[in-house]
Amino acid sequence: MISEVQGGAHNDIEKQAKEIENTIKASLHELLLLSSEELVNQRHKKFRSIGQFNHVKRVSISKFQTSNKCVLCEQEMNII
């Protein structure tokens, strides 16, 4: 995250530009320390976590009638 300079970026454009430069350099330095495999693994982990949801068991009004299908995707679930 890039910090905004005191009083707002519009009040000191040069200082804000330097803050942006320093933040980008620090981030690049951290990334350069990682191997290609570590970078790919981190990327996969990040994108796999986006939009995660848990399957929800559909239960009818009658307590004796249930379905083993997810209410979102209709995928069969193993009910334990």
N, C-alpha and C positions, 0 to 999 in steps of 0.2 A: 504494500500500500504506500502510496506517495503522500507525504504530509504536505498540507498547504501552509505557505509561509504566513507569519503573523500579519493580520490585517487583510489577507486575501491575496491571491496570485496577481490580480489586476493592479495592486499597489506596488509590487516589486517583481516585475517580470523576469529580470535577470536572476534574482535570487531563487525564484521558483524554477526557472530553467536549470539552474545548478542543482537544486534539490531533485529534480526529475533525473538528471544525468547521474547523480550519485546513487540514487535508488536503482536505476537500471544497471549500472556497473556492479553494484553489490549483488543484485539478483543473478546476473550473468556469471559472476564469480562463483556463487553457490552452485549453479547448474553445471559449470565446467568441472567441478570436483566430482560429479557423479558419472558413473559409467553409462554407456548407451543402454545397457540392460536395466540399470536402475531407473533411468529416465522413462523407458518404455513401461516398466512395471508401475511406476508412479502414475503415468498417464492412464494406463488401463484401470488402475484402482480408482482414480478420480472419475472416469467416465462410467464405470460400472456402478458407482454409488449414486449417480444422477438418476432420479426417477424410480428408485427402488420402492417396492411396496410389498406388503405381506398378503398372501392369499387369505381370503375371508370365506369362511364356511357359510353357505346359504342354508338358512333354517326356515321352514315354512311355518305358518301360523299354528298348525297342528303340531304338538310336541312329538308326535309319533312319525311324522313325515319329515325327513331331512334329505338333503342332496349333498353328495361329496364333490360338488363342482364349485370352483371359485366364482364368486358373483361378478368379478371383473372380466375374467378371460375364459370362463367356462372350462378351465383345465381341471381334470380329475385330481383330487387330493387324497392322500392317504390319511385317514382319520385314525388317530391312536386312542 
